[in-house]
């Protein structure tokens, strides 16, 4: 696996995670401490954009996007 493949996959994962954060912020508002975020329906104590559960969800989105992009780019480049 080439180093540039890993870098491209990493950049794609960062872009998708950033887009998810922007969509979430645009939908719920970027005010810290508000009661609206991705996790508001599940966790009442931590329901703003900086809550630990929300950051975990964004990390899961990042990791899954990285793995998917890495596998797709690796298949496309071939042996």
Backbone as JSON Lines, residues from 0, in Angstrom:
{"i":0,"aa":"X","n":[0.84,-1.16,0.0],"ca":[0.0,0.0,0.0],"c":[0.9,1.24,0.0]}
{"i":1,"aa":"X","n":[0.59,2.14,-0.88],"ca":[1.41,3.33,-1.03],"c":[1.03,4.39,0.0]}
{"i":2,"aa":"X","n":[2.02,5.22,0.31],"ca":[1.82,6.29,1.28],"c":[0.81,7.32,0.77]}
{"i":3,"aa":"X","n":[0.82,7.61,-0.52],"ca":[-0.12,8.59,-1.05],"c":[-1.56,8.07,-1.0]}
{"i":4,"aa":"X","n":[-1.74,6.75,-1.07],"ca":[-3.08,6.17,-0.92],"c":[-3.61,6.42,0.48]}
{"i":5,"aa":"X","n":[-2.76,6.25,1.46],"ca":[-3.17,6.48,2.84],"c":[-3.49,7.96,3.06]}
{"i":6,"aa":"X","n":[-2.67,8.83,2.5],"ca":[-2.9,10.27,2.64],"c":[-4.22,10.68,1.97]}
{"i":7,"aa":"X","n":[-4.47,10.17,0.77],"ca":[-5.72,10.51,0.08],"c":[-6.93,10.0,0.86]}
{"i":8,"aa":"X","n":[-6.85,8.79,1.4],"ca":[-7.95,8.26,2.2],"c":[-8.17,9.09,3.46]}
{"i":9,"aa":"X","n":[-7.07,9.51,4.09],"ca":[-7.16,10.34,5.28],"c":[-7.82,11.68,4.95]}
{"i":10,"aa":"X","n":[-7.45,12.29,3.84],"ca":[-8.05,13.57,3.45],"c":[-9.53,13.42,3.13]}
{"i":11,"aa":"X","n":[-9.9,12.33,2.48],"ca":[-11.32,12.08,2.19],"c":[-12.09,11.92,3.48]}
{"i":12,"aa":"X","n":[-11.53,11.18,4.44],"ca":[-12.2,10.97,5.73],"c":[-12.35,12.29,6.48]}
{"i":13,"aa":"X","n":[-11.33,13.14,6.44],"ca":[-11.43,14.45,7.09],"c":[-12.52,15.28,6.43]}
{"i":14,"aa":"X","n":[-12.58,15.27,5.11],"ca":[-13.57,16.05,4.38],"c":[-14.99,15.59,4.72]}
{"i":15,"aa":"X","n":[-15.22,14.28,4.72],"ca":[-16.56,13.77,5.02],"c":[-16.94,14.09,6.46]}
{"i":16,"aa":"X","n":[-16.01,13.94,7.4],"ca":[-16.3,14.27,8.8],"c":[-16.6,15.75,8.97]}
{"i":17,"aa":"X","n":[-15.86,16.59,8.27],"ca":[-16.09,18.03,8.33],"c":[-17.45,18.38,7.75]}
{"i":18,"aa":"X","n":[-17.83,17.73,6.65],"ca":[-19.15,17.97,6.06],"c":[-20.25,17.54,7.03]}
{"i":19,"aa":"X","n":[-20.06,16.39,7.72],"ca":[-21.05,15.95,8.7],"c":[-21.17,16.96,9.83]}
{"i":20,"aa":"X","n":[-20.06,17.51,10.29],"ca":[-20.1,18.51,11.35],"c":[-20.77,19.79,10.89]}
{"i":21,"aa":"X","n":[-20.5,20.21,9.67],"ca":[-21.13,21.42,9.13],"c":[-22.63,21.24,8.98]}
{"i":22,"aa":"X","n":[-23.04,20.08,8.49],"ca":[-24.48,19.82,8.34],"c":[-25.16,19.81,9.7]}
{"i":23,"aa":"X","n":[-24.5,19.16,10.67],"ca":[-25.06,19.14,12.02],"c":[-25.13,20.54,12.62]}
{"i":24,"aa":"X","n":[-24.07,21.31,12.44],"ca":[-24.06,22.66,12.97],"c":[-25.08,23.55,12.29]}
{"i":25,"aa":"X","n":[-25.25,23.38,10.98],"ca":[-26.23,24.19,10.26],"c":[-27.66,23.81,10.65]}
{"i":26,"aa":"X","n":[-27.88,22.55,10.92],"ca":[-29.23,22.11,11.27],"c":[-29.6,22.51,12.7]}
{"i":27,"aa":"X","n":[-28.68,22.31,13.62],"ca":[-28.98,22.56,15.02],"c":[-28.47,23.89,15.55]}
{"i":28,"aa":"X","n":[-27.59,24.54,14.84],"ca":[-26.99,25.78,15.32],"c":[-25.67,25.5,16.0]}
{"i":29,"aa":"X","n":[-24.76,26.44,15.91],"ca":[-23.43,26.24,16.45],"c":[-23.27,26.79,17.86]}
{"i":30,"aa":"X","n":[-24.33,27.04,18.56],"ca":[-24.24,27.56,19.91],"c":[-23.84,26.45,20.87]}
{"i":31,"aa":"X","n":[-22.77,26.66,21.59],"ca":[-22.33,25.67,22.56],"c":[-23.24,25.69,23.76]}
{"i":32,"aa":"X","n":[-23.52,24.54,24.29],"ca":[-24.37,24.45,25.46],"c":[-25.85,24.38,25.15]}
{"i":33,"aa":"X","n":[-26.22,24.36,23.89],"ca":[-27.64,24.25,23.58],"c":[-28.09,22.8,23.76]}
{"i":34,"aa":"X","n":[-29.34,22.55,23.6],"ca":[-29.86,21.2,23.84],"c":[-30.08,20.45,22.54]}
{"i":35,"aa":"X","n":[-29.44,20.87,21.48],"ca":[-29.64,20.21,20.2],"c":[-28.31,19.76,19.63]}
{"i":36,"aa":"X","n":[-28.23,18.52,19.24],"ca":[-27.06,17.99,18.57],"c":[-27.43,16.61,18.06]}
{"i":37,"aa":"X","n":[-26.48,15.95,17.48],"ca":[-26.69,14.61,16.93],"c":[-27.15,13.64,18.01]}
{"i":38,"aa":"X","n":[-26.68,13.83,19.23],"ca":[-26.97,12.9,20.32],"c":[-28.1,13.35,21.22]}
{"i":39,"aa":"X","n":[-28.8,14.41,20.88],"ca":[-29.82,14.97,21.78],"c":[-30.94,13.98,22.05]}
{"i":40,"aa":"X","n":[-31.26,13.14,21.1],"ca":[-32.31,12.16,21.32],"c":[-31.91,10.99,22.19]}
{"i":41,"aa":"X","n":[-30.61,10.79,22.38],"ca":[-30.12,9.64,23.11],"c":[-29.6,9.99,24.5]}
{"i":42,"aa":"X","n":[-28.91,11.11,24.61],"ca":[-28.25,11.49,25.86],"c":[-28.69,12.91,26.21]}
{"i":43,"aa":"X","n":[-29.33,13.08,27.33],"ca":[-29.81,14.4,27.71],"c":[-28.76,15.23,28.41]}
{"i":44,"aa":"X","n":[-27.85,14.61,29.15],"ca":[-26.85,15.36,29.9],"c":[-25.78,15.95,28.98]}
{"i":45,"aa":"X","n":[-25.44,15.26,27.92],"ca":[-24.41,15.7,26.99],"c":[-25.04,15.87,25.62]}
{"i":46,"aa":"X","n":[-25.68,16.98,25.39],"ca":[-26.41,17.1,24.14],"c":[-26.03,18.34,23.36]}
{"i":47,"aa":"X","n":[-24.77,18.79,23.47],"ca":[-24.34,19.89,22.63],"c":[-23.31,19.38,21.63]}
{"i":48,"aa":"X","n":[-22.79,20.26,20.8],"ca":[-21.88,19.84,19.74],"c":[-20.56,19.31,20.27]}
{"i":49,"aa":"X","n":[-20.18,19.68,21.49],"ca":[-18.9,19.24,22.03],"c":[-19.04,18.1,23.03]}
{"i":50,"aa":"X","n":[-20.19,17.47,23.08],"ca":[-20.38,16.38,24.03],"c":[-19.51,15.19,23.65]}
{"i":51,"aa":"X","n":[-19.11,14.4,24.63],"ca":[-18.27,13.23,24.33],"c":[-18.94,12.23,23.39]}
{"i":52,"aa":"X","n":[-20.24,12.04,23.56],"ca":[-20.94,11.08,22.71],"c":[-21.0,11.58,21.28]}
{"i":53,"aa":"X","n":[-21.21,12.88,21.09],"ca":[-21.23,13.46,19.76],"c":[-19.88,13.35,19.09]}
{"i":54,"aa":"X","n":[-18.81,13.57,19.85],"ca":[-17.46,13.44,19.3],"c":[-17.17,11.98,18.94]}
{"i":55,"aa":"X","n":[-17.68,11.04,19.73],"ca":[-17.52,9.62,19.4],"c":[-18.22,9.29,18.09]}
{"i":56,"aa":"X","n":[-19.44,9.81,17.9],"ca":[-20.15,9.58,16.64],"c":[-19.36,10.14,15.45]}
{"i":57,"aa":"X","n":[-18.82,11.33,15.6],"ca":[-18.02,11.92,14.52],"c":[-16.75,11.11,14.29]}
{"i":58,"aa":"X","n":[-16.15,10.57,15.34],"ca":[-14.96,9.72,15.19],"c":[-15.31,8.42,14.46]}
{"i":59,"aa":"X","n":[-16.47,7.86,14.75],"ca":[-16.9,6.65,14.04],"c":[-17.1,6.96,12.56]}
{"i":60,"aa":"X","n":[-17.72,8.09,12.25],"ca":[-17.89,8.5,10.85],"c":[-16.53,8.64,10.19]}
{"i":61,"aa":"X","n":[-15.56,9.25,10.88],"ca":[-14.22,9.43,10.34],"c":[-13.55,8.09,10.06]}
{"i":62,"aa":"X","n":[-13.57,7.19,11.02],"ca":[-12.88,5.9,10.87],"c":[-13.52,5.07,9.77]}
{"i":63,"aa":"X","n":[-14.83,5.01,9.73],"ca":[-15.5,4.22,8.69],"c":[-15.24,4.8,7.31]}
{"i":64,"aa":"X","n":[-15.26,6.12,7.18],"ca":[-14.97,6.74,5.9],"c":[-13.54,6.47,5.47]}
{"i":65,"aa":"X","n":[-12.61,6.52,6.43],"ca":[-11.21,6.24,6.13],"c":[-11.04,4.82,5.61]}
{"i":66,"aa":"X","n":[-11.66,3.85,6.27],"ca":[-11.54,2.45,5.85],"c":[-12.16,2.23,4.49]}
{"i":67,"aa":"X","n":[-13.33,2.8,4.26],"ca":[-14.0,2.63,2.97],"c":[-13.19,3.27,1.85]}
{"i":68,"aa":"X","n":[-12.72,4.49,2.07],"ca":[-11.93,5.18,1.04],"c":[-10.63,4.43,0.77]}
{"i":69,"aa":"X","n":[-9.99,3.94,1.82],"ca":[-8.74,3.2,1.65],"c":[-8.96,1.93,0.84]}
{"i":70,"aa":"X","n":[-10.03,1.21,1.11],"ca":[-10.28,-0.02,0.36],"c":[-10.65,0.27,-1.1]}
{"i":71,"aa":"X","n":[-11.44,1.32,-1.32],"ca":[-11.84,1.66,-2.7],"c":[-10.65,2.15,-3.51]}
{"i":72,"aa":"X","n":[-9.82,3.0,-2.93],"ca":[-8.65,3.51,-3.66],"c":[-7.66,2.39,-3.91]}
{"i":73,"aa":"X","n":[-7.48,1.5,-2.93],"ca":[-6.55,0.38,-3.11],"c":[-7.01,-0.56,-4.21]}
{"i":74,"aa":"X","n":[-8.31,-0.82,-4.29],"ca":[-8.83,-1.67,-5.36],"c":[-8.68,-1.01,-6.71]}
{"i":75,"aa":"X","n":[-8.88,0.31,-6.75],"ca":[-8.8,1.03,-8.01],"c":[-7.36,1.05,-8.55]}
{"i":76,"aa":"X","n":[-6.38,1.16,-7.66],"ca":[-4.99,1.21,-8.09],"c":[-4.49,-0.16,-8.54]}
{"i":77,"aa":"X","n":[-5.01,-1.21,-7.95],"ca":[-4.6,-2.55,-8.34],"c":[-3.22,-2.92,-7.8]}
{"i":78,"aa":"X","n":[-2.75,-4.14,-8.14],"ca":[-1.44,-4.6,-7.62],"c":[-0.26,-3.94,-8.28]}
